[in-house]
Amino acid sequence: MGFATGAVLFAVGIALTIALHEFGHYLIARLSGMRVRRFFIGFGPTLWSVQRGHTTYGIKALPFGGFCDIAGMTSLDELTPEEAPYAMVRKSALRRIATLLGGIAMNILIGVTVLYVVAVGAGLPDPKADVRAVVESTSCVPEQQYDAERFSDCTGTGPAATAGVLPGDIIAAVDGETTRSFGEVAALLRQRPAQVATLTVERDGRELLLDVPVESVTRLVPNEAGELVPTTVGAIGVRGTTPAVWREYSAVSAVPAAVEFSGFMLQQTAYGLAKFPLAIPGVVQSVFGGDRDAESPMSVVGATRIGGELAAGSHWSAFLLMLASLNFFLALFNVLPVPPLDGGHVAIVCYEVIRDRIRRLRGLAPLGPVHYGPIVPIIVGVSALLVVVGVVIIVADIVNPISVL
């Protein structure tokens, strides 16, 4: 499959993710007796719409989001006399919170389901596997790659062996940059042709620093279209061990495995979200020619591009894992207690509950829904900030994209 087709497939996956997130809100709202005015996927000009009952369903031109317009979602929402009995603000706090969390729950359900499919079809990565960069062997470095399997002849021990690298060594860092896997070691060395790299090597409980000359070699590397093109990269003549990082499951054992691995991915996603603000300056620098961290935030543009790369290389398990990761990210991002995110609205409802319980203890009547007037500047400010950050990341994904292959 080509890059373009894979990218389109991943874009469709993103659109379905957004649609199902909004459907989560829609479903709980309808079950809770609320009225949904509009259910749209995308933003901007309307491409298609249809009226069914009290709800208008449609698709808009920009597939970067969506919305489920529930009557009376906030106290500022104007209601018709007919809508008033079905307004969200008239419902119990429990129903309002359930509706607000419906999209988040749907994203988690999608993520777990996708992981179950991967577990049954190909297995899942083992989070406890030892993936450190353990050297299996050293060799000379072929200067030329002819196709996926054929290389030019070479002789000698190779730069790694000459510098003192031995089988069984663990390469813990390259030029002071920590490496957690052999893939990271290879990626850093590819960027250093005709240089000298300082390897931090762990051997028998000791840490050694070895200066290794990096040779310039020609390898076939996928371009943006997924085509293999000759590229000059660095190599030192080491081969890493192949850890057992994937485990296979039956249709039954895949259920707990998918749930357990979902917990692991949610934990990693939460860790990434915590680092998100610190990563933005690096993304801005990458727009103007700076190096792009492979773990920096990506937009739907960057995710779609990587989806295309994975599909072009027939890496379908990784393709689906990335789609699951996107759902977990959307779930945790929307949990953040900041309006206009779902978690922000949940926080306001929780405040109402606590406030009114305190008032009851004081013998006072409840005040009802919070007036959103004073909160509007916060919503506008956060929305503007999210738009600006989103645009910056999209630009970075265009001018300095991340590649996984």
N, C-alpha and C positions, 0 to 999 in steps of 0.2 A: 504494500500500500504506500502511496506517495505522501509526501509531507503535507501538501495542501488538503488532501482528503482527511488525513489524521487531524489536522488543525480544525477542519470543519466539524468533525465528529466530537472533538473536545469542546468546541464552542456550543454545540448542541447539548452536550452534557452540562455545561455551565447554565445554559438557558433552562434546561429541565430542573436543575438544582434550584434556581431562582423561583421557577414556577411552583415547585413543590413546597418551597419555604413559604411562599405566599398562600398556597393552598392549605398549609398547616394552620395559619391564622384564620383563613376563610372557614375551614371545616369546624374548628372549635367555636368560632363566632356564631355560625348557623346552629350548631348543637346547643349553644347557650342562649338562643333566642334573640340574637342580635341581627340587625339588618345590615347587609353588605351592599353598598351602593355600586362600587366598581371593583373589578378584579382584573388588573392589567399586568402584562409582562413587558418590561422595558420602560423607557422614558422618551420624551420628545413627541414628534408627530405621530398620530394614530394611523397604523397601517390597516387595521381590521378591527371591527367591534360588532357585537351583537347583544341585544337586550333579551334577557330571560327573567321573567318575573320582575323583581325589584332591583336586579343586578345587571350591570353592563359588563360584559367580558370583552377583553381585547388585547391586541398586540401593538406595541409602539416601536418606533424605528431604531432606538438605541438599546441594545440588549444588555445593559449594564446594571440592571436592577429590576424592580417591579414594585407594585403596591396593591394593598387590599384596603379599600376605603370603607371603613366601618362607621356607620352613623353614630355620632356622639362619642367618638373616641376620646375627646378631651372636652373640657368645659367651654372652650371657645368655639366649638363646632355648632353652627346654627342648625336647628332641627325644625322640620315641618311638624305640624300637629300629628300627622300620620306616623312619622318616624319616632316621635318621643317615647312611646312605650317600648320600643325596640332598641333604644340608644344604649351604647356601651356603658356610659356613665351611670345609667339607671340600674345596672346589674350589680350583683354581689362582687365583693373584692376577689373572691375565689374564682368566679367565672371570668372576670377581667384579666386576672393574672394568667389563668389557663389559656385564654385567647392570645395574650401577648407572648406566651412561651410556646405557642403552637408551632410557629415557624422554626424555632430553635430545636424543639423536639423532633420535627420532621427532618432537619438536617442531620441530627445524630442518628435517626433511624435509617436514613439513606446511607450514611457512612458505614454503619454496621452491616447493612444489607450488601453493600458493594464488597466489603471485606469478606463476608461469608462466601460470595461468589468466587472471589480470588482464592480463598482457602480451599474450596472444593475443587476448583479447576487447576490450580497450580501450587497451592500451599501459601504460607505466609512467612515473612521474615521472622527470625527468632530474635527478639530484643535482647536476650541474654547471651547471644553468640559472641565469641571472642573474635572481633574483626580487626584487631590490631595488625599493623603492617609487618607481618613476620616474613622474613626472607626465606624462600624455599631454595633458590639456587642463584648463582651468578654466571654470567656468560659475556662473550663479546657482543658488540652492538652492530647489527646489520645496517648499512647506510641507506638502503632503498627497500621500499615495500611495493610489490608488484600488484597484488590483489589481497583479498581478505586473509589468505593463508600462505602466500609465497613471499619470501624475503630474499635479499641478496646474500651471498656467502660472506662470512667474516672469520677472522682468526684472532687468537690471543685470549687473554683472560678477561678483558673488559675493564672499564674505568672503575667500577664498583669494587671488584675483586682486588685490583691493583691498589686501591686506597685502603683496603683492609676490611671490607664488608664480608661477613661470613654467613653461611646458611644458619638459620636459627636466630639471627639478629632481629631485633624489633626496631624499626625506624620510627622514632617518636616525634621527630620534627625535621623540617627542611628550612635551613636559614632562620632558625628560631621560631618558625610557624608550626604550631602543633598539628600533627597528623593523626587521625583516628582510624584510618584504614589505608590499605595499599592503593586504593583508587585515588585518595587525596595525595599520597606521595607522588604517584604518576602524574597527576594533574599539575602539581607544582613544578616537577622536573621538566615537563613539556614546555613550560613557560621560560626555561632557562637554557636555551641552546647556546653552546660556545661560552658558558660561564663555569664558575666553580661553585658548587653547592656544598654547604656545611650540613652534614647529616648528624642529628642527635640519635645515637644508637644505644639501645639497652642490651647488655650482654652479661649473663650470669650475675644479675643484680647490680651491675656497674653501669654507669652512663659514660659513653665515649663520644667525642666530637671528631668526625672524619671529614676531611675536605676531599670532595670527589669532583673531578672534571666532568662536565656534562657535554656529551658529544652532540653535534648537530646532525640530525637524520631526517630523511623524508618519509613521512607516514601518510596513509590515506585517512582523512578526517572528514566527517559529514559536514556539508555546508547547510545554509538555511533551507535549501530545498531537499535536504536529506541525501544529496549525492556525495559520494566519496571523492574527494579531490586531494591531490598531493600537497602536503603542508610541511614546512620545516619546523620540527619540534626537538626537544631535548630528551636524551635517554642516557642511562648509565649502565645498563646490562644487569638488571636484577629481575627476578620473578618472585611474586608473592605466593604464599600458600593460599589454598582455596578453602576458607572456613565453611562449615555447614550452617549457613545462615538462613536456609529455608526449611520449613517442616511441612510435611504433607498431612492432610486430614481427610477423614471420611465425611459424608454428609451429616452425620450425627456429631462427631467430635469437632466439626468446624463451627458449630454454634457457640460453645464456650470459648473456642479459640478466637473467633471474630470479636466477641465481647471483650475478651482480655486484651486483644491487640488494639481495639478501639480505645480502651483506657490508656494504653501506652501512647497512642497517637494524640489523644486529647491532652495528655500531660506534656508531650513535646510541643503541641500547638500553643498551650498556655505559656510555656517557656519562651517560645518565639514571639508571642504577643507582648510579653513583658519586656523583651528587647526591642520591640518595634520602634518606639520613639528614638532610641539611640542609633538605630540603623538609618534613619532618614537623612542625616547629613552626608553619609557615605553614598546614598542613592543620588543626592543632589550633585556631589562631586563627580559621580560616574557619568552624569549627563554632559559634563564639560571635559570629558576625556580621562577622568580618574579610573582606577581599577574598580570593577564591580564585584563585590563579595558574592560568592555563589549562594550564600544563605540570606541575602538581603531580600526585603519584601518584593513581591511580584504583583502585577495587576492581572486582570483577566487576559490582557494582550500577551503578557509574558507567559502565563500559564497555558494559553492556547498554543503559543509557539512551541513550548516544550512538549505539549500533548502531540503536536504534529511530528516532532522529532522521534518521540517514543513509538508512535504508530508506524512511522516510516521504517524504523528498525525492528518492527514486530515485537516490541517490548510491551505486550498488552497487560501483563500483571502490573508493571510500573505505571502504565497509563491509568489503570483503574485505581491503584493506590493513590495516585495524585488526585484523582477525582474525589476519593474518600477524604483525603486530607483537606481539600477545598471545602467540603461540607463541614468538617469539624472546625475549620477556621471560621466559617460564617456563623456557626453555632456559638462559639466562644466570643467572637467579636461582638455579636448582637447581645450577649449577656452583660457586657460592660454597662455599669449603672450610670450612663450618660445619655440624656435626651439628645437627638431623636432616636437613639437605638432602642430596641425592645427592652433591654435591661434598664434603661433610664425611665421608661414608662412604668415598668414593674416597681422600681424604687419609689416612684411617686405614689403608686397605689399602696405600697407597704407603709409609707409615711402617713397616708390617710388613715389606715387601720390603727397604727400606733397612736396617732394623735387623737382619734375619736375614742379609743379605749381609755386613754388618760382623762379625757373630758368626762367620760361616764363615771370614772372613779371620783371625779370632782363634782358629780351631780349635774353636769352640763350636757346639753343636747349635742349630738354629732354635727359637724359642719358640712359633711358631704364632700363631693369631689374638689380637689385643689383647683384654684383658679390659675389657668396657665399664662395669664398676662405677664407676670414678672419673669416667667421661665422662657418666654419667646426669644429674648435676646441671646440666651444660652443656646437654644435650639438653632437659631440662625448662625451664631458664631461657630458652633461645633460642626454644623452642616457645611459652612464655608471652608473650615479647616480641612474637613474630610475630602471635599472637592479638590482643594489645592494639592493636598498630599497625593490624592489619586491621580491627578494630572501629571504630577512630577514623576510618579512611578511608571505611568504609561509611557511618558517620554523616554525615561531610562530604558524601558523594555524595548523601545524602538531603536534608539541610537546606541545602546550598550547592553544588548540582551544577555541573559543567562542561558548557558547551554549545559545540558546534562550528559551529552555524548561526546 
